Amino acid sequence: MAASTNALVISGLEVHRGVVPVLHGVDLQLDGQTLAILGRNGAGKTTLCNTLLGLLRAEKGSIRFNGVELAGLKPHQIAEHGLTIVPQGRRVFASLTVEEHLRLVAGRRPGPWTIPRIHDVFPRLAQRRRNHGNHLSGGEQQMLAIARALLTNPKLLVLDEPSEGLAPKIVDDLLDVLRAVNMEGTSILIVEQNLRVGTTASERVAIMSGGQIALVTSSKQLWEDEEMQHRYLGVSTH
């Protein structure tokens, strides 16, 4: 288990899209471990991710990471504090090769993640290093997006819908990598719609509904409680 460092504390977070409120007083804590946030479409999950990274402005509330207030900082300032996102849709550059993607970010922050280590963890990327982004499969693009994020040597890694469009075997392989990353001390926040992925990725899950955190519970309890799944997610494991 990761040490109790890299603590994220979100308090009373409110975010608007124009004049329309999207997040309504979000409270959430993550202390050095992995947390999955589950919720239906429109629950506010991606808005929360973008606000954490400074891509959206908070109207009210606090985002503290390792005791530093991040709300109001610009994205590059937040990145300097060790927060990195793997965005929904991967956002791989079609015109760049795999190796060029990795070299863009390698060495910016000292730490254990280097291009040779990325090649060891993702041998497929080593094999495809001269291929352009638009010549990669969906699974390879997601590997590249995660690799690119790891090369920043993050303290907190945020992943927005990492399983989207991927085969279960590829998702399981990526989750194995993320478990190892967390064991080395990086906090991980996974935002998902997929119940199986969310409950597999983390021992604890937070459920978003209507722009708020409606429930924080154990993955085991959520997986076994069909009524809870229906009430908050509209799905069922049975």
Secondary structure, DSSP 4 states (H G I P E B T S, - for coil): ---S-SEEEEEEEEEEETTEEEEEEEEEEEESSEEEEE--TTSSHHHHHHHHTTSS-EEEEEEEETTEE-TT--HHHHHHTTEEEE-TT----TTSBHHHHHHHHTTSS-SS--HHHHHHH-HHHHHTTTSBGGGS-HHHHHHHHHHHHHTT--SEEEEESTTTT--HHHHHHHHHHHHHHHHTT-EEEEEES-HHHHHHH-SEEEEEETTEEEEEEEHHHHHH-HHHHHHHHS----
